[in-house]
Amino acid sequence: MQTFLMALLQFFIILIISPFIVGLMQKTKSLVRGSVGPCVFQPYFNILKLMQKEVVLSNQSSYISIIAPYIVAVVPITVAGFLPVFDSNTLMSFSGDIIAMVYILALGTFFLALFGFDQGSSFGGLGSSREMTVASLAEPAFIMVIFTFALQSNSTNISHIFDSMRGDIFFNYPVSSTLALMALYFVTLAEAGRIPIDNPETHLELTMIHEAMILDASGRNLALLEIGSFVKTTIFLTLFSNIFMPLGFYDTNTIWTIGFSIFIYFIKMSTLGVIIAIGELTLAKLRYFRISDAMMFGFVLALISMVTYRL
Amino acid sequence: MLIYIFLMVLPMLFFLKPKATFIVQTFSSLVLLFFSAVLLLKHEYISISMFHSSLPYLDFSIKLDSLSLLFVMIISTISLGVSTYSLNYVYDEDYHHKRLFAFIYTAFIASLLFVVTSFNAISFLIFWEIMSTLSFFLVIYNYENEENRQGGFLYIFMTHLGTAFIMVAFILMYLKTGSFSFENWVHVGLDDSTKFWVFLCVLIGFGTKAGMFPLHVWLPKAHPVAPSNVSALMSGVMIKTAIYMMIRFYFYFLSDIPWWYGFIVLLLGSLSALFGVMYALAQHDLKRLLAYHSIENIGIILMGLGSAMLFNSNHMPLLASFGLLAAIFHTYNHAIFKSLLFLGSGATFLKTHTKDMEKYGGLIKLMPYTALFFIIGSISISALPPFNGFVSEWLTYQSLLLNNKIDINIIHIFVPLFASMLALTGAFAAACFVKVIGISFLGSPRSDGAKNANEVGKFMVWGMGFLAALCVVFGLFPHIVIALVAPITSLLLGVDVSSSTSSHLFMISTPNFSFGHLSTLGLSMGFAVGIFMLYILIKKFGNTKTRMCSTWGCGQLNNDASNQYTASGFSQPIRKIFAFFYHPKEKIYPTSRKKKYFFPILEYKAHSHDGVESVYNLVLKVFVKSSAYLINLIENGSIHIYLLYILIASIAFLVYAVKGGIN
């Protein structure tokens, strides 16, 4: 019972902080640019506001437009159930491993792309095409990184990887792990749709990928899609900070240590969010056909990491 | 157990009444499926020697061991779905000579069944040839089309090329064992060079049939032109008979194979997978796209097979059984969802009268059942959870990851590379099916054909529904298939795979449980609970009103269907990024010369080549040219030269006769 409660607690922590992380990134960018910017809690208000608005659907659309937002939202939420925040007992760990996780996330992308097509506008199709291309290009690097970590910790179970990475694996293979983390950074940028791959702030057809697909969404549909993208960003940051580089504090003995672990997790996530936001500011968005180079670079890093682990 | 054979040939007797043929075929498939499942689970195997002819070596023996039984199950599953579908399809499509069609169709299914049950090399070859020839007839069934004839001839040419290699392999085995019976070939000890030649001939011979890269050129030409129910059988089942024989040879007949045999199969598998899906992405002919996806999936099956061979050659039977499970599971899955998709493409073709995806659109509203089943099939083939394709792809990944337990450096470096190729394949497949669904089923109709489409007949819906239901059932309850594969692994490797992978309820795992596990049922429960929660949340706190409005057209008012994204446009980024692979030729030109400068109507044409095909074309061109040159040299049209030939020939014969007479 206690493990179940802890699992539930971890699950909800990831869900609850995810809009905050995105808000924090926005705030950081505004501050560095010299403007005040919206409040860090603005994404929460956005979701609440959107939920209370009615949905405007295209008369071309089918039931895909109705079910796709739910699936796009529920997929990252399910994946959030896989990830440990401070304890290796997670809510959904019985039902899959890290390879399954990659494919579950792909299910969300699949339905998001279908949603883009459903209104019969050229914007949606354009976004879907770009999104699927970027997702395809990021996939090999992602699987390669996962293979490296799975071989290092001799398991594909997320909890198991978490436990063994917390030991001394990271320091046993420092070069390999660092390179894999660098590769994962590129994958994170692509999957979470950040600069230099995609710009979440613009609505110009030249630059946008993710925003183009959800252009026709409104009301609760848009709220669900936003929840999906927030949680997805948080998932990748959690993967980064908690699974593959677990430098932190994990203790579940007393309620105080649990609280402290959560606090450390929170600090780590915020730091990562700020780092990514500053990284975004220093880079220009890549031309669309240059994204393949960035992804190839990520893949090569992952490959070198695999080879260095093996040698 | 003559009932078995009786069931196989029974539907052929009804060919005078095509409708009755399909009904009988449906029921006999159902009975066969049921019987085979029972026999497989009860570990009862039948062997009969039917007919000893007076000709030397020729005897028809049939044996149903676990491997054959599973393939009989695959064939009868697909035949059940496809025959139900045909009840409507053959009449709606209005083929001429329906009796002939029904006869060839059932004879084709019967020959498939005999191929996987024959236990003698000669009888196997006879049925193999019958199968190839009948499928050739079915490919060219609408022989009025030039395209059909060309595809058919390429097919019959390639398949006989393959058969030649198969014969060489069989003859080599005969020379070593002195028998054509498969019984005597089991785990035969061959010397290294013979083993290599047998391996190579089997790989080329059956690889041609399976559509393995680079022997795949016939597949995307022949499969799309056949009637859709036949394409479903060919892609779903016929190419699997080649996989069946590969498993038989590499795990049952050959023993102590070197590790690099498995490595070659793995390499070819990953290349087939990647190349198949990349060519598929560039297609906008729906059936040709599906045919390229067959190449991809054969690649994935071969990857599972190759990793199982690697384990087997390193004496790790437990892990080998796991790899074999991945391969056979994917074989079954691919049979199901590929025939489902071909049937779906047949339904859209029937109603819109075109195979070009660019002319579909909005079919989800006009053909709701077909669209639903097609989407289920697409999710399965893109290996997305929680359907069946995902489970077998997960197993393939795990078996690749476990390959690292083999202590060979090349494997350590290359296998992760193959895995990332598999990842790229999976992602491209998903992109490709987003394209197919998005362009053909969503949005608004792009042509009059698509505008006037309506739902297909009820038997077609049932046929597709049956296969779609299997996609879901096998995805959520993979234990069913594992239980069916377990007797095969105990036959071939002496290890029961089900005890190591399905020890926990509703959960499949790698042989070492802590290494990785998966519960698709748990996942889908998670999805269901999550969606329910979100729904409640919105119901309680949100707004549930919906207003319909026309799509935003950026301020423009003409919202006609041509404003939508196209299939070629969808795959254009990938074509451009991988330009070194596709060699795309793109051209934009005005349709009429008069309106060249002011508001010209432009036409865009994009074309990409299959690189392998051009290599084949080049080789054939050189071959044909040089042989034509030789023929031209000999037969140069001058009657004097011909007379000279006759003279030389008669003198030669005379000399021979005189010499021979002396002896």
Chai-1 contact restraints between the chains, C-beta under 6 A:
chainA,res_idxA,chainB,res_idxB,connection_type,confidence,min_distance_angstrom,max_distance_angstrom,comment,restraint_id
A,M51,B,G542,contact,1.0,0.0,6.0,A-B,restraint_1
A,Q52,B,N543,contact,1.0,0.0,6.0,A-B,restraint_2
A,K53,B,N543,contact,1.0,0.0,6.0,A-B,restraint_3
A,E54,B,N543,contact,1.0,0.0,6.0,A-B,restraint_4
A,E54,B,K545,contact,1.0,0.0,6.0,A-B,restraint_5
A,E54,B,R547,contact,1.0,0.0,6.0,A-B,restraint_6
A,V55,B,T546,contact,1.0,0.0,6.0,A-B,restraint_7
A,V56,B,R547,contact,1.0,0.0,6.0,A-B,restraint_8
A,V56,B,C549,contact,1.0,0.0,6.0,A-B,restraint_9
A,L57,B,T546,contact,1.0,0.0,6.0,A-B,restraint_10
A,L57,B,M548,contact,1.0,0.0,6.0,A-B,restraint_11
A,S58,B,T551,contact,1.0,0.0,6.0,A-B,restraint_12
A,N59,B,M548,contact,1.0,0.0,6.0,A-B,restraint_13
A,N59,B,S550,contact,1.0,0.0,6.0,A-B,restraint_14
A,Q60,B,S444,contact,1.0,0.0,6.0,A-B,restraint_15
A,Q60,B,T551,contact,1.0,0.0,6.0,A-B,restraint_16
A,S62,B,I364,contact,1.0,0.0,6.0,A-B,restraint_17
A,S62,B,K365,contact,1.0,0.0,6.0,A-B,restraint_18
A,Y70,B,I531,contact,1.0,0.0,6.0,A-B,restraint_19
A,Y70,B,L534,contact,1.0,0.0,6.0,A-B,restraint_20
A,A73,B,L534,contact,1.0,0.0,6.0,A-B,restraint_21
A,V74,B,F527,contact,1.0,0.0,6.0,A-B,restraint_22
A,V74,B,G530,contact,1.0,0.0,6.0,A-B,restraint_23
A,V74,B,I531,contact,1.0,0.0,6.0,A-B,restraint_24
A,I77,B,G530,contact,1.0,0.0,6.0,A-B,restraint_25
A,T78,B,G526,contact,1.0,0.0,6.0,A-B,restraint_26
A,T78,B,G530,contact,1.0,0.0,6.0,A-B,restraint_27
A,M92,B,G526,contact,1.0,0.0,6.0,A-B,restraint_28
A,F94,B,G522,contact,1.0,0.0,6.0,A-B,restraint_29
A,S95,B,S519,contact,1.0,0.0,6.0,A-B,restraint_30
A,S95,B,G522,contact,1.0,0.0,6.0,A-B,restraint_31
A,S95,B,L523,contact,1.0,0.0,6.0,A-B,restraint_32
A,G96,B,L518,contact,1.0,0.0,6.0,A-B,restraint_33
A,G96,B,L523,contact,1.0,0.0,6.0,A-B,restraint_34
A,D97,B,G516,contact,1.0,0.0,6.0,A-B,restraint_35
A,I99,B,Y397,contact,1.0,0.0,6.0,A-B,restraint_36
A,A100,B,L518,contact,1.0,0.0,6.0,A-B,restraint_37
A,Y103,B,P385,contact,1.0,0.0,6.0,A-B,restraint_38
A,Y103,B,F390,contact,1.0,0.0,6.0,A-B,restraint_39
A,I104,B,P385,contact,1.0,0.0,6.0,A-B,restraint_40
A,A106,B,L384,contact,1.0,0.0,6.0,A-B,restraint_41
A,A106,B,A430,contact,1.0,0.0,6.0,A-B,restraint_42
A,L107,B,L384,contact,1.0,0.0,6.0,A-B,restraint_43
A,L107,B,P385,contact,1.0,0.0,6.0,A-B,restraint_44
A,F110,B,L384,contact,1.0,0.0,6.0,A-B,restraint_45
A,F110,B,A430,contact,1.0,0.0,6.0,A-B,restraint_46
A,A113,B,V434,contact,1.0,0.0,6.0,A-B,restraint_47
A,F117,B,G438,contact,1.0,0.0,6.0,A-B,restraint_48
A,F117,B,L442,contact,1.0,0.0,6.0,A-B,restraint_49
A,D118,B,L442,contact,1.0,0.0,6.0,A-B,restraint_50
A,Q119,B,T551,contact,1.0,0.0,6.0,A-B,restraint_51
A,G120,B,G443,contact,1.0,0.0,6.0,A-B,restraint_52
A,G120,B,S444,contact,1.0,0.0,6.0,A-B,restraint_53
A,G120,B,T551,contact,1.0,0.0,6.0,A-B,restraint_54
A,G120,B,Q564,contact,1.0,0.0,6.0,A-B,restraint_55
A,S121,B,T551,contact,1.0,0.0,6.0,A-B,restraint_56
A,S122,B,N563,contact,1.0,0.0,6.0,A-B,restraint_57
A,S122,B,Y565,contact,1.0,0.0,6.0,A-B,restraint_58
A,G125,B,Y565,contact,1.0,0.0,6.0,A-B,restraint_59
A,S129,B,F570,contact,1.0,0.0,6.0,A-B,restraint_60
A,M132,B,A431,contact,1.0,0.0,6.0,A-B,restraint_61
A,M132,B,V434,contact,1.0,0.0,6.0,A-B,restraint_62
A,T133,B,P573,contact,1.0,0.0,6.0,A-B,restraint_63
A,T133,B,I574,contact,1.0,0.0,6.0,A-B,restraint_64
A,A135,B,A427,contact,1.0,0.0,6.0,A-B,restraint_65
A,S136,B,A427,contact,1.0,0.0,6.0,A-B,restraint_66
A,S136,B,F428,contact,1.0,0.0,6.0,A-B,restraint_67
A,S136,B,A431,contact,1.0,0.0,6.0,A-B,restraint_68
A,E139,B,A423,contact,1.0,0.0,6.0,A-B,restraint_69
A,E139,B,L424,contact,1.0,0.0,6.0,A-B,restraint_70
A,E139,B,A427,contact,1.0,0.0,6.0,A-B,restraint_71
A,P140,B,S420,contact,1.0,0.0,6.0,A-B,restraint_72
A,P140,B,A423,contact,1.0,0.0,6.0,A-B,restraint_73
A,P140,B,L424,contact,1.0,0.0,6.0,A-B,restraint_74
A,I143,B,A419,contact,1.0,0.0,6.0,A-B,restraint_75
A,I143,B,S420,contact,1.0,0.0,6.0,A-B,restraint_76
A,I143,B,A423,contact,1.0,0.0,6.0,A-B,restraint_77
A,M144,B,S420,contact,1.0,0.0,6.0,A-B,restraint_78
A,F147,B,P416,contact,1.0,0.0,6.0,A-B,restraint_79
A,F147,B,A419,contact,1.0,0.0,6.0,A-B,restraint_80
A,L151,B,N404,contact,1.0,0.0,6.0,A-B,restraint_81
A,S155,B,S514,contact,1.0,0.0,6.0,A-B,restraint_82
A,S155,B,F515,contact,1.0,0.0,6.0,A-B,restraint_83
A,T156,B,G516,contact,1.0,0.0,6.0,A-B,restraint_84
A,R220,B,I538,contact,1.0,0.0,6.0,A-B,restraint_85
A,R220,B,G542,contact,1.0,0.0,6.0,A-B,restraint_86
A,S292,B,I577,contact,1.0,0.0,6.0,A-B,restraint_87
A,M306,B,P416,contact,1.0,0.0,6.0,A-B,restraint_88
A,R310,B,H412,contact,1.0,0.0,6.0,A-B,restraint_89
